[in-house]
Amino acid sequence: MKFDIRAELFFLLGTLLFMGSLFYFSGVLNRMLKLIAKPRFLSFLPVLGGIFLLFAGFIHFYKILFVYPRLKVAGFELFDIIVSLFRLNLFENIFFLIAGFFAFVSSFIYLYWVSR
């Protein structure tokens, strides 16, 4: 089984850039909450999202280093490798979902406060 390492590395780079943008968004949100005199706990939610994206990046990096090279030489253990790959993909996607949820909730609450 073949995979494109360039595409996987671009995906990892995009994940890390998205994580950085969530950290930057947290700083901007903190300053904006200070201006409108609202509690600043909301600016911590994008940081949590960035941390979950970091975990997703670790899982993806693990797959690139250890799981994908085993697919090239897999014989009778191909089914076990694919099942473990699906399990890792599930956890990676759950971390992406949680990160997106935290970013959405913080943006939604901030927009609700500003629009009132």
Long-range contacts (C-beta under 8 A, 24 or more apart in sequence): 1-71, 1-72, 1-74, 1-78, 2-72, 3-68, 3-71, 5-64, 5-68, 8-60, 8-63, 8-64, 8-68, 9-64, 11-60, 12-57, 12-60, 12-61, 12-64, 15-53, 15-56, 15-57, 15-60, 16-53, 16-57, 18-53, 19-50, 19-53, 19-54, 19-57, 20-50, 22-46, 22-47, 22-49, 22-50, 22-53, 22-99, 22-103, 23-47, 23-50, 25-103, 26-50, 29-106, 29-110, 32-110, 33-110, 36-113, 36-114, 38-113, 42-106, 42-109, 42-110, 43-106, 45-102, 45-103, 45-105, 45-106, 46-102, 46-103, 46-106, 48-99, 48-102, 49-98, 49-99, 49-100, 49-101, 49-102, 49-103, 49-106, 50-99, 52-95, 52-96, 52-98, 52-99, 52-102, 53-95, 53-96, 53-99, 55-95, 56-92, 56-95, 56-96, 56-99, 59-88, 59-91, 59-92, 59-95, 60-92, 62-88, 63-88, 63-92
